[in-house]
Amino acid sequence: MSCVIAGGGPAGAVLALLLARAGVEVTLLEKHGDFLRDFRGDTIHPSTLQVLDELGLAEEFAKIPHRRAYGMTMVSDAGEIRLTSLRGLPGRYDYIAFVPQWDFLKLVTSAAAAYPAFHLKMNAEAYDLIRENGAVRGLRYRDASGEHEIRADLTVAADGRHSTLRSRAGLVPKDLRAPMDVVWFRLPRHDDDRTDAFLRVSAGHMMVAINRETYWQLAYLIPKGGFGELVRGGIDALREPVAELLPWLADRVGQISDFDDVSVLTVALNRLRRWHRPGFLCIGDAAHAMSPVFGVGINLAVQDAVATANLLAGSLRSGGPIPESTLHLLQRRRLFPTLVTQEAQRLVQNRVISPALSRRFNPSRMPRDLTRIPGINRLTARFLGLGVRPEHVEVPAAGS
């Protein structure tokens, strides 16, 4: 086996597709039986839409039910504030697509399945690395039939922010801290509700609302580690602020029957100082857990995958171990956009989220329309839509 990837999220699935398309023998392990996990990141930004286009998947993606957002709006007690507009962004795509992540992953893995070099194992949990002569030479995994090994020239950890393989490799991320956690839940949507996704800010409260056509997906921000206190206050401690922030949902908050109806995201913001060992590489959240600020986690993961395939596909196809110096080139390329994006997230966390949750943020002092400030919108639109260093598919399909 040339490459084995642990983790069927965006980073692992896109990398597996790109490698299989290039004729590299690759096995993708996903520890769950399907991709149907609610409240996962699902904002597909223009940079990722462009990658799908380059892979010939734009038409299939367009068939997936989704909503398009051409900008971002903050709703405060003092009124609405236009934060940015993606109109006029270079390229074919000037919008963010809100699509359930499981639909995105199904699209990618279905496309990969068309290539004989692709192998997918579901319900397969990677739990350890195979080491020989100071290098990683594959992994061990367990499924319903027992424990197994896969030997490979390159083992990739794309198994998320709590990566087991990263830990087994002795790599420990640097914690950059986040001041909040997120309580996710859903409420029914009525036809006469507003149609956009938006950020709602009030004294001591912050919430993101995403239109899912038949329901609202809602993210209520709480101080870091504050879920226990919220639970001790009873379910009304959640219902009441939701009704206050979004009065038109007041008649529906009773449908949050108890805390079993919510999911809690413990927000992490961290990154590895070193992404690799001989024969081993971390990408996506395993290399850098992103805050939900800007909703760019999927897109950074996809960019990692594209850069990895561009750099390593040729060597993997030729066979033999990948020099660790080559893996370091990948880290060097992707570290800069990671650093810049995380620092921007920290700025928003420190200047907006922390003050808002502690009642010190006053949005009434902000301009009503930031898109009219010369240069500001162009900069923020490119950062939000394209990222710091957008990657493009360079490795050709096998036989082309």
One Martini backbone bead per residue (centre of mass of N, CA, C, O) as a GRO file, in nm:
protein
  400
    1MET     BB    1   0.096   0.037   0.023
    2SER     BB    2   0.126   0.376  -0.014
    3CYS     BB    3  -0.150   0.480   0.143
    4VAL     BB    4  -0.273   0.575   0.471
    5ILE     BB    5  -0.591   0.694   0.608
    6ALA     BB    6  -0.703   0.861   0.897
    7GLY     BB    7  -0.999   0.983   0.826
    8GLY     BB    8  -1.331   1.088   0.683
    9GLY     BB    9  -1.289   1.371   0.635
   10PRO     BB   10  -1.203   1.626   0.438
   11ALA     BB   11  -0.899   1.566   0.430
   12GLY     BB   12  -0.904   1.256   0.379
   13ALA     BB   13  -1.100   1.242   0.136
   14VAL     BB   14  -0.952   1.433  -0.061
   15LEU     BB   15  -0.682   1.291  -0.062
   16ALA     BB   16  -0.783   1.017  -0.162
   17LEU     BB   17  -0.891   1.117  -0.431
   18LEU     BB   18  -0.630   1.243  -0.548
   19LEU     BB   19  -0.458   0.983  -0.535
   20ALA     BB   20  -0.638   0.790  -0.695
   21ARG     BB   21  -0.646   0.969  -0.950
   22ALA     BB   22  -0.314   0.937  -0.969
   23GLY     BB   23  -0.261   0.612  -0.895
   24VAL     BB   24  -0.273   0.579  -0.585
   25GLU     BB   25  -0.254   0.364  -0.335
   26VAL     BB   26  -0.550   0.387  -0.118
   27THR     BB   27  -0.652   0.404   0.231
   28LEU     BB   28  -0.964   0.464   0.400
   29LEU     BB   29  -1.045   0.545   0.738
   30GLU     BB   30  -1.359   0.494   0.919
   31LYS     BB   31  -1.501   0.463   1.237
   32HIS     BB   32  -1.766   0.488   1.109
   33GLY     BB   33  -2.063   0.386   0.927
   34ASP     BB   34  -2.090   0.699   0.870
   35PHE     BB   35  -2.153   1.065   0.807
   36LEU     BB   36  -2.400   1.104   1.029
   37ARG     BB   37  -2.311   1.397   1.177
   38ASP     BB   38  -2.407   1.638   1.366
   39PHE     BB   39  -2.276   1.955   1.385
   40ARG     BB   40  -2.097   2.010   1.151
   41GLY     BB   41  -1.909   2.143   0.941
   42ASP     BB   42  -2.067   2.342   0.638
   43THR     BB   43  -1.868   2.551   0.496
   44ILE     BB   44  -1.835   2.628   0.153
   45HIS     BB   45  -1.589   2.780   0.000
   46PRO     BB   46  -1.453   2.903  -0.284
   47SER     BB   47  -1.191   2.735  -0.266
   48THR     BB   48  -1.348   2.458  -0.267
   49LEU     BB   49  -1.518   2.499  -0.519
   50GLN     BB   50  -1.270   2.511  -0.705
   51VAL     BB   51  -1.169   2.226  -0.653
   52LEU     BB   52  -1.422   2.082  -0.755
   53ASP     BB   53  -1.398   2.196  -1.038
   54GLU     BB   54  -1.110   2.071  -1.101
   55LEU     BB   55  -1.253   1.770  -1.054
   56GLY     BB   56  -1.553   1.772  -1.186
   57LEU     BB   57  -1.782   1.842  -0.927
   58ALA     BB   58  -1.973   2.091  -0.958
   59GLU     BB   59  -2.235   1.967  -1.069
   60GLU     BB   60  -2.286   1.770  -0.834
   61PHE     BB   61  -2.290   1.978  -0.609
   62ALA     BB   62  -2.534   2.149  -0.722
   63LYS     BB   63  -2.745   1.910  -0.651
   64ILE     BB   64  -2.710   1.983  -0.370
   65PRO     BB   65  -2.869   2.094  -0.116
   66HIS     BB   66  -2.839   2.457  -0.087
   67ARG     BB   67  -2.701   2.753   0.045
   68ARG     BB   68  -2.639   3.098  -0.027
   69ALA     BB   69  -2.368   3.322   0.065
   70TYR     BB   70  -2.270   3.675  -0.010
   71GLY     BB   71  -2.245   3.724   0.308
   72MET     BB   72  -2.224   3.918   0.619
   73THR     BB   73  -2.427   3.938   0.926
   74MET     BB   74  -2.506   4.158   1.195
   75VAL     BB   75  -2.719   4.130   1.482
   76SER     BB   76  -2.831   4.390   1.679
   77ASP     BB   77  -2.991   4.599   1.896
   78ALA     BB   78  -2.915   4.848   1.681
   79GLY     BB   79  -2.890   4.649   1.438
   80GLU     BB   80  -2.761   4.611   1.125
   81ILE     BB   81  -2.445   4.460   0.999
   82ARG     BB   82  -2.230   4.481   0.740
   83LEU     BB   83  -1.936   4.297   0.694
   84THR     BB   84  -1.962   4.137   0.407
   85SER     BB   85  -1.879   4.091   0.051
   86LEU     BB   86  -1.841   3.850  -0.226
   87ARG     BB   87  -1.875   4.030  -0.441
   88GLY     BB   88  -1.621   4.017  -0.688
   89LEU     BB   89  -1.478   3.770  -0.665
   90PRO     BB   90  -1.247   3.589  -0.780
   91GLY     BB   91  -1.391   3.399  -1.003
   92ARG     BB   92  -1.677   3.181  -1.001
   93TYR     BB   93  -1.690   3.228  -0.678
   94ASP     BB   94  -1.925   3.437  -0.451
   95TYR     BB   95  -1.979   3.204  -0.228
   96ILE     BB   96  -2.138   3.034   0.037
   97ALA     BB   97  -2.192   2.694   0.113
   98PHE     BB   98  -2.464   2.531   0.267
   99VAL     BB   99  -2.370   2.198   0.368
  100PRO     BB  100  -2.381   1.901   0.460
  101GLN     BB  101  -2.110   1.711   0.530
  102TRP     BB  102  -2.216   1.433   0.436
  103ASP     BB  103  -2.259   1.522   0.140
  104PHE     BB  104  -1.970   1.595   0.078
  105LEU     BB  105  -1.841   1.315   0.150
  106LYS     BB  106  -2.007   1.149  -0.048
  107LEU     BB  107  -1.908   1.285  -0.302
  108VAL     BB  108  -1.604   1.225  -0.268
  109THR     BB  109  -1.614   0.909  -0.223
  110SER     BB  110  -1.766   0.845  -0.484
  111ALA     BB  111  -1.547   0.953  -0.672
  112ALA     BB  112  -1.319   0.766  -0.566
  113ALA     BB  113  -1.464   0.484  -0.636
  114ALA     BB  114  -1.388   0.508  -0.951
  115TYR     BB  115  -1.109   0.416  -0.839
  116PRO     BB  116  -0.906   0.135  -0.800
  117ALA     BB  117  -0.705   0.275  -0.574
  118PHE     BB  118  -0.956   0.280  -0.391
  119HIS     BB  119  -1.010   0.241  -0.026
  120LEU     BB  120  -1.286   0.164   0.197
  121LYS     BB  121  -1.315   0.177   0.563
  122MET     BB  122  -1.559   0.105   0.774
  123ASN     BB  123  -1.553   0.068   1.104
  124ALA     BB  124  -1.242   0.187   1.126
  125GLU     BB  125  -1.006   0.201   1.394
  126ALA     BB  126  -0.739   0.379   1.460
  127TYR     BB  127  -0.472   0.300   1.727
  128ASP     BB  128  -0.190   0.257   1.566
  129LEU     BB  129   0.155   0.218   1.498
  130ILE     BB  130   0.400   0.124   1.268
  131ARG     BB  131   0.736   0.033   1.356
  132GLU     BB  132   1.055   0.079   1.171
  133ASN     BB  133   1.356   0.201   1.205
  134GLY     BB  134   1.223   0.491   1.303
  135ALA     BB  135   0.956   0.432   1.135
  136VAL     BB  136   0.662   0.462   0.968
  137ARG     BB  137   0.463   0.159   0.829
  138GLY     BB  138   0.177   0.218   0.954
  139LEU     BB  139  -0.127   0.055   1.082
  140ARG     BB  140  -0.371   0.004   1.335
  141TYR     BB  141  -0.689  -0.174   1.339
  142ARG     BB  142  -1.043  -0.181   1.417
  143ASP     BB  143  -1.315  -0.414   1.397
  144ALA     BB  144  -1.561  -0.649   1.406
  145SER     BB  145  -1.323  -0.880   1.340
  146GLY     BB  146  -1.084  -0.698   1.464
  147GLU     BB  147  -0.738  -0.693   1.422
  148HIS     BB  148  -0.521  -0.481   1.213
  149GLU     BB  149  -0.305  -0.428   0.923
  150ILE     BB  150  -0.132  -0.147   0.754
  151ARG     BB  151   0.096  -0.107   0.504
  152ALA     BB  152   0.301   0.195   0.440
  153ASP     BB  153   0.474   0.464   0.315
  154LEU     BB  154   0.217   0.642   0.414
  155THR     BB  155   0.092   0.805   0.708
  156VAL     BB  156  -0.228   0.961   0.774
  157ALA     BB  157  -0.347   1.213   0.992
  158ALA     BB  158  -0.724   1.277   0.983
  159ASP     BB  159  -0.849   1.239   1.305
  160GLY     BB  160  -0.849   1.509   1.432
  161ARG     BB  161  -0.828   1.691   1.734
  162HIS     BB  162  -0.815   1.378   1.876
  163SER     BB  163  -0.572   1.234   1.774
  164THR     BB  164  -0.436   0.923   1.797
  165LEU     BB  165  -0.185   0.919   1.608
  166ARG     BB  166  -0.052   1.170   1.712
  167SER     BB  167  -0.004   1.056   1.993
  168ARG     BB  168   0.161   0.801   1.899
  169ALA     BB  169   0.387   1.007   1.773
  170GLY     BB  170   0.440   1.244   1.993
  171LEU     BB  171   0.234   1.479   1.923
  172VAL     BB  172   0.194   1.820   2.050
  173PRO     BB  173  -0.013   2.071   2.082
  174LYS     BB  174  -0.057   2.411   2.079
  175ASP     BB  175  -0.226   2.610   2.297
  176LEU     BB  176  -0.440   2.905   2.214
  177ARG     BB  177  -0.713   2.934   2.297
  178ALA     BB  178  -1.059   2.957   2.403
  179PRO     BB  179  -1.350   3.140   2.531
  180MET     BB  180  -1.536   2.908   2.399
  181ASP     BB  181  -1.841   2.744   2.349
  182VAL     BB  182  -2.086   2.523   2.176
  183VAL     BB  183  -2.440   2.520   2.130
  184TRP     BB  184  -2.622   2.283   1.957
  185PHE     BB  185  -2.925   2.329   1.757
  186ARG     BB  186  -3.279   2.292   1.672
  187LEU     BB  187  -3.538   2.463   1.476
  188PRO     BB  188  -3.805   2.544   1.331
  189ARG     BB  189  -3.903   2.658   1.006
  190HIS     BB  190  -4.060   2.927   0.859
  191ASP     BB  191  -4.163   3.089   0.574
  192ASP     BB  192  -4.155   3.390   0.733
  193ASP     BB  193  -3.875   3.381   0.774
  194ARG     BB  194  -3.581   3.444   0.745
  195THR     BB  195  -3.314   3.344   0.501
  196ASP     BB  196  -3.054   3.391   0.643
  197ALA     BB  197  -2.739   3.401   0.761
  198PHE     BB  198  -2.637   3.484   1.109
  199LEU     BB  199  -2.533   3.721   1.357
  200ARG     BB  200  -2.604   3.732   1.710
  201VAL     BB  201  -2.589   4.029   1.923
  202SER     BB  202  -2.558   4.070   2.281
  203ALA     BB  203  -2.562   4.119   2.600
  204GLY     BB  204  -2.398   3.818   2.682
  205HIS     BB  205  -2.455   3.733   2.369
  206MET     BB  206  -2.424   3.458   2.116
  207MET     BB  207  -2.534   3.383   1.769
  208VAL     BB  208  -2.589   3.132   1.522
  209ALA     BB  209  -2.774   3.132   1.206
  210ILE     BB  210  -2.899   2.854   1.001
  211ASN     BB  211  -3.044   2.788   0.704
  212ARG     BB  212  -3.237   2.462   0.645
  213GLU     BB  213  -3.534   2.542   0.549
  214THR     BB  214  -3.688   2.350   0.786
  215TYR     BB  215  -3.445   2.462   0.969
  216TRP     BB  216  -3.258   2.570   1.248
  217GLN     BB  217  -2.922   2.625   1.295
  218LEU     BB  218  -2.783   2.656   1.626
  219ALA     BB  219  -2.532   2.876   1.789
  220TYR     BB  220  -2.447   2.889   2.129
  221LEU     BB  221  -2.252   3.092   2.314
  222ILE     BB  222  -2.013   3.003   2.569
  223PRO     BB  223  -1.825   2.986   2.812
  224LYS     BB  224  -1.564   2.826   2.895
  225GLY     BB  225  -1.696   2.553   3.063
  226GLY     BB  226  -2.031   2.638   3.085
  227PHE     BB  227  -2.229   2.391   3.063
  228GLY     BB  228  -2.279   2.304   3.353
  229GLU     BB  229  -2.419   2.567   3.439
  230LEU     BB  230  -2.646   2.552   3.234
  231VAL     BB  231  -2.768   2.285   3.338
  232ARG     BB  232  -2.825   2.384   3.632
  233GLY     BB  233  -3.049   2.597   3.516
  234GLY     BB  234  -3.181   2.458   3.305
  235ILE     BB  235  -3.350   2.473   3.006
  236ASP     BB  236  -3.429   2.781   3.041
  237ALA     BB  237  -3.129   2.885   3.014
  238LEU     BB  238  -3.171   2.851   2.695
  239ARG     BB  239  -3.450   2.946   2.600
  240GLU     BB  240  -3.452   3.246   2.688
  241PRO     BB  241  -3.218   3.369   2.514
  242VAL     BB  242  -3.334   3.280   2.244
  243ALA     BB  243  -3.599   3.446   2.265
  244GLU     BB  244  -3.452   3.721   2.295
  245LEU     BB  245  -3.279   3.716   2.033
  246LEU     BB  246  -3.536   3.544   1.884
  247PRO     BB  247  -3.861   3.616   1.899
  248TRP     BB  248  -3.967   3.437   1.646
  249LEU     BB  249  -3.885   3.166   1.839
  250ALA     BB  250  -4.055   3.155   2.105
  251ASP     BB  251  -4.277   2.932   2.002
  252ARG     BB  252  -4.021   2.696   1.982
  253VAL     BB  253  -3.835   2.645   2.239
  254GLY     BB  254  -4.003   2.402   2.364
  255GLN     BB  255  -3.855   2.184   2.168
  256ILE     BB  256  -3.647   2.201   2.393
  257SER     BB  257  -3.671   1.962   2.624
  258ASP     BB  258  -3.355   1.901   2.656
  259PHE     BB  259  -3.007   1.829   2.663
  260ASP     BB  260  -3.045   1.599   2.443
  261ASP     BB  261  -3.102   1.831   2.205
  262VAL     BB  262  -2.793   1.879   2.233
  263SER     BB  263  -2.466   2.003   2.123
  264VAL     BB  264  -2.120   2.004   2.222
  265LEU     BB  265  -1.858   2.231   2.151
  266THR     BB  266  -1.524   2.205   2.215
  267VAL     BB  267  -1.321   2.452   2.178
  268ALA     BB  268  -1.035   2.459   1.958
  269LEU     BB  269  -0.692   2.608   1.956
  270ASN     BB  270  -0.439   2.467   1.749
  271ARG     BB  271  -0.085   2.352   1.700
  272LEU     BB  272   0.174   2.220   1.548
  273ARG     BB  273   0.521   2.222   1.531
  274ARG     BB  274   0.501   1.919   1.423
  275TRP     BB  275   0.369   1.716   1.142
  276HIS     BB  276   0.610   1.493   1.159
  277ARG     BB  277   0.739   1.178   1.059
  278PRO     BB  278   0.871   0.911   0.956
  279GLY     BB  279   0.602   0.818   0.751
  280PHE     BB  280   0.446   1.081   0.880
  281LEU     BB  281   0.121   1.270   0.876
  282CYS     BB  282  -0.040   1.580   0.945
  283ILE     BB  283  -0.380   1.693   0.894
  284GLY     BB  284  -0.574   1.927   0.966
  285ASP     BB  285  -0.691   1.897   1.283
  286ALA     BB  286  -0.434   1.731   1.362
  287ALA     BB  287  -0.253   2.002   1.311
  288HIS     BB  288  -0.517   2.222   1.325
  289ALA     BB  289  -0.725   2.364   1.530
  290MET     BB  290  -1.024   2.535   1.469
  291SER     BB  291  -1.211   2.783   1.496
  292PRO     BB  292  -1.541   2.886   1.410
  293VAL     BB  293  -1.428   3.126   1.304
  294PHE     BB  294  -1.547   3.178   0.970
  295GLY     BB  295  -1.579   2.868   0.885
  296VAL     BB  296  -1.269   2.732   0.780
  297GLY     BB  297  -1.195   2.435   0.846
  298ILE     BB  298  -1.256   2.276   0.586
  299ASN     BB  299  -1.076   2.453   0.395
  300LEU     BB  300  -0.804   2.398   0.527
  301ALA     BB  301  -0.817   2.092   0.492
  302VAL     BB  302  -0.834   2.090   0.182
  303GLN     BB  303  -0.571   2.242   0.131
  304ASP     BB  304  -0.390   2.030   0.255
  305ALA     BB  305  -0.467   1.802   0.060
  306VAL     BB  306  -0.376   1.935  -0.203
  307ALA     BB  307  -0.081   1.986  -0.125
  308THR     BB  308  -0.010   1.690  -0.069
  309ALA     BB  309  -0.067   1.578  -0.351
  310ASN     BB  310   0.116   1.762  -0.515
  311LEU     BB  311   0.385   1.669  -0.360
  312LEU     BB  312   0.339   1.324  -0.330
  313ALA     BB  313   0.220   1.154  -0.565
  314GLY     BB  314   0.468   1.083  -0.736
  315SER     BB  315   0.627   0.929  -0.515
  316LEU     BB  316   0.405   0.721  -0.444
  317ARG     BB  317   0.383   0.598  -0.728
  318SER     BB  318   0.690   0.499  -0.732
  319GLY     BB  319   0.776   0.436  -0.453
  320GLY     BB  320   0.849   0.450  -0.137
  321PRO     BB  321   0.973   0.643   0.081
  322ILE     BB  322   0.931   0.950   0.240
  323PRO     BB  323   1.098   1.210   0.298
  324GLU     BB  324   1.101   1.423   0.564
  325SER     BB  325   1.176   1.677   0.403
  326THR     BB  326   0.913   1.671   0.235
  327LEU     BB  327   0.715   1.701   0.471
  328HIS     BB  328   0.827   1.979   0.555
  329LEU     BB  329   0.736   2.131   0.304
  330LEU     BB  330   0.439   2.108   0.370
  331GLN     BB  331   0.443   2.257   0.635
  332ARG     BB  332   0.557   2.523   0.529
  333ARG     BB  333   0.320   2.585   0.335
  334ARG     BB  334   0.075   2.554   0.564
  335LEU     BB  335   0.159   2.736   0.808
  336PHE     BB  336   0.099   3.025   0.724
  337PRO     BB  337  -0.215   3.010   0.688
  338THR     BB  338  -0.258   2.909   0.974
  339LEU     BB  339  -0.145   3.145   1.134
  340VAL     BB  340  -0.319   3.373   1.017
  341THR     BB  341  -0.596   3.253   1.080
  342GLN     BB  342  -0.560   3.217   1.388
  343GLU     BB  343  -0.502   3.514   1.450
  344ALA     BB  344  -0.776   3.615   1.350
  345GLN     BB  345  -0.940   3.448   1.550
  346ARG     BB  346  -0.817   3.569   1.807
  347LEU     BB  347  -0.907   3.856   1.758
  348VAL     BB  348  -1.211   3.797   1.769
  349GLN     BB  349  -1.217   3.664   2.044
  350ASN     BB  350  -1.090   3.918   2.202
  351ARG     BB  351  -1.273   4.165   2.063
  352VAL     BB  352  -1.570   4.011   2.065
  353ILE     BB  353  -1.649   3.753   2.226
  354SER     BB  354  -1.554   3.813   2.511
  355PRO     BB  355  -1.702   4.089   2.541
  356ALA     BB  356  -1.986   3.981   2.480
  357LEU     BB  357  -2.000   3.766   2.719
  358SER     BB  358  -1.915   4.029   2.925
  359ARG     BB  359  -2.060   4.304   2.825
  360ARG     BB  360  -1.819   4.486   2.641
  361PHE     BB  361  -1.974   4.493   2.371
  362ASN     BB  362  -2.030   4.767   2.117
  363PRO     BB  363  -2.190   4.774   1.810
  364SER     BB  364  -2.288   5.082   1.788
  365ARG     BB  365  -1.984   5.177   1.696
  366MET     BB  366  -2.033   5.060   1.433
  367PRO     BB  367  -2.063   5.038   1.123
  368ARG     BB  368  -2.330   4.955   0.913
  369ASP     BB  369  -2.113   4.936   0.649
  370LEU     BB  370  -1.819   4.775   0.566
  371THR     BB  371  -1.841   4.757   0.243
  372ARG     BB  372  -1.782   5.088   0.209
  373ILE     BB  373  -1.490   5.046   0.283
  374PRO     BB  374  -1.207   5.100   0.150
  375GLY     BB  375  -1.054   4.773   0.111
  376ILE     BB  376  -1.191   4.603   0.332
  377ASN     BB  377  -1.371   4.411   0.165
  378ARG     BB  378  -1.155   4.290  -0.017
  379LEU     BB  379  -0.993   4.161   0.212
  380THR     BB  380  -1.218   3.995   0.359
  381ALA     BB  381  -1.319   3.835   0.114
  382ARG     BB  382  -1.054   3.689   0.049
  383PHE     BB  383  -1.013   3.559   0.323
  384LEU     BB  384  -1.287   3.409   0.340
  385GLY     BB  385  -1.300   3.275   0.045
  386LEU     BB  386  -0.971   3.197  -0.019
  387GLY     BB  387  -0.756   3.278   0.162
  388VAL     BB  388  -0.411   3.289   0.192
  389ARG     BB  389  -0.344   2.991   0.032
  390PRO     BB  390  -0.458   2.881  -0.235
  391GLU     BB  391  -0.530   2.571  -0.374
  392HIS     BB  392  -0.441   2.366  -0.661
  393VAL     BB  393  -0.487   2.131  -0.894
  394GLU     BB  394  -0.188   1.957  -1.028
  395VAL     BB  395  -0.239   1.668  -1.027
  396PRO     BB  396  -0.281   1.431  -1.242
  397ALA     BB  397  -0.446   1.207  -1.393
  398ALA     BB  398  -0.435   0.900  -1.470
  399GLY     BB  399  -0.346   0.898  -1.818
  400SER     BB  400  -0.320   1.228  -1.890
   0.00000   0.00000   0.00000
